[in-house]
Amino acid sequence: MKLFSSFIMSLAILFSGFTSANEAAVEAMAEYLMFQEYESGIILPQQIDKVVFEAVTFIDTRDIEQFEKQTIPGAIHIEWRQVLERMDDIPTDQKVIVFCNTGSLSAQAAFALRVAGFDNVVVMQSGFSGWLENAAYKP
């Protein structure tokens, strides 16, 4: 019985830590959402002219096979699930554009990075497909 009580007490402590961590994460996301402009955090392919293209870092968040097949020239590869693990590889001194095929997975990556304090990161709405079709500049 004593062992069972210890086990229950350990579970309670463990889950209280998860609750606190979840509450902190929710609070950080809520704070971020409250103070963002409607279009903050996004860029359209039509806005990426030569000046913008040459001033940003592109991060391709698709899987390695898609990246190796075709990507935006000069893009670096960080799969969307790895952006928080690889924050040290992401510039903070210039705008960073993250993209996937359509913008949905890279939007998750951009959101995570922006909540983590990377206000220089934006997601390319419509993704690589949109860039191929509508970019204002393609080298």
C-alpha positions in Angstrom: 0.0 0.0 0.0 2.8 2.4 0.8 4.4 1.7 -2.6 1.1 2.4 -4.3 0.7 5.7 -2.4 4.2 6.7 -3.4 3.3 5.9 -7.0 0.1 8.0 -6.9 2.0 10.9 -5.3 4.7 10.7 -8.0 2.1 10.8 -10.8 0.4 13.8 -9.2 3.7 15.7 -9.0 4.5 14.7 -12.6 1.2 15.8 -14.0 1.2 19.0 -12.0 4.4 19.9 -13.8 2.8 19.2 -17.2 -0.2 21.4 -16.2 2.2 24.3 -15.3 4.1 23.8 -18.5 0.9 23.7 -20.6 -0.4 26.8 -18.8 2.8 28.7 -19.5 2.8 27.6 -23.2 -0.9 28.7 -23.6 -0.2 32.0 -21.9 2.7 32.7 -24.2 0.7 31.9 -27.3 -2.3 34.0 -26.1 0.0 36.9 -25.3 1.5 36.6 -28.8 -1.9 36.5 -30.5 -3.3 39.5 -28.7 -0.6 41.8 -30.0 -0.2 40.8 -33.6 -1.4 42.7 -36.6 -3.8 40.8 -38.9 -1.1 40.3 -41.6 2.0 40.1 -39.4 4.0 37.0 -39.8 3.2 36.4 -43.5 4.5 37.4 -46.9 3.1 36.7 -50.3 5.2 35.4 -53.2 4.2 38.5 -55.1 6.0 40.7 -52.5 9.3 38.9 -53.0 11.0 41.1 -55.6 14.7 41.1 -56.2 15.4 43.5 -53.3 13.5 41.3 -50.8 15.0 38.1 -52.3 18.5 39.3 -51.7 17.9 40.6 -48.2 16.3 37.5 -46.6 17.1 34.0 -45.6 14.8 31.3 -46.9 14.2 28.2 -44.8 12.7 25.2 -46.6 10.7 23.3 -43.9 9.7 20.4 -46.2 11.3 17.0 -45.9 14.8 16.4 -47.2 13.7 14.6 -50.3 11.6 17.5 -51.5 14.3 20.0 -50.6 16.9 18.0 -52.5 14.6 17.7 -55.5 13.9 21.4 -55.9 13.9 24.5 -53.6 14.3 28.2 -53.7 17.9 29.1 -54.6 20.0 29.6 -51.5 17.4 28.2 -49.1 18.6 26.3 -46.1 16.8 23.1 -45.0 15.3 22.8 -41.5 12.3 20.5 -41.4 9.3 22.1 -39.7 9.4 19.8 -36.7 13.0 20.8 -36.0 12.8 24.6 -36.0 12.9 24.9 -32.2 15.7 22.4 -31.9 17.7 24.4 -34.5 17.0 27.9 -33.4 20.8 28.6 -33.3 20.8 28.0 -37.1 18.2 30.7 -37.7 19.4 34.3 -38.3 18.1 37.0 -36.0 19.6 40.0 -37.8 17.5 39.8 -41.0 14.1 38.7 -42.1 13.6 34.9 -42.4 11.0 33.4 -44.7 9.9 29.9 -44.0 8.1 27.8 -46.5 6.7 24.4 -47.3 4.7 23.2 -50.3 1.5 25.2 -49.5 2.3 27.2 -46.3 0.4 25.0 -43.8 3.4 23.2 -42.1 5.7 26.2 -42.4 2.9 28.3 -40.7 3.2 26.0 -37.7 7.0 26.4 -37.7 6.7 30.2 -38.0 4.2 30.4 -35.2 6.5 28.3 -32.9 9.5 30.5 -33.7 7.5 33.8 -33.3 6.2 32.7 -29.9 9.9 31.8 -29.1 10.8 35.4 -29.8 11.8 35.3 -33.5 9.8 38.3 -34.7 11.9 38.4 -37.8 10.4 35.1 -39.1 7.5 35.1 -41.5 5.7 32.4 -43.4 5.3 32.5 -47.2 1.6 32.2 -47.8 0.9 29.6 -50.5 4.3 28.1 -50.0 6.8 26.8 -52.6 3.9 26.2 -55.0 2.8 29.8 -54.8 6.4 31.0 -55.2 6.8 28.9 -58.4 3.6 30.4 -59.8 3.6 33.9 -58.5 6.9 35.1 -57.2 7.8 38.7 -58.3 11.4 37.6 -58.7 13.0 34.2 -59.4 16.7 34.1 -60.0 
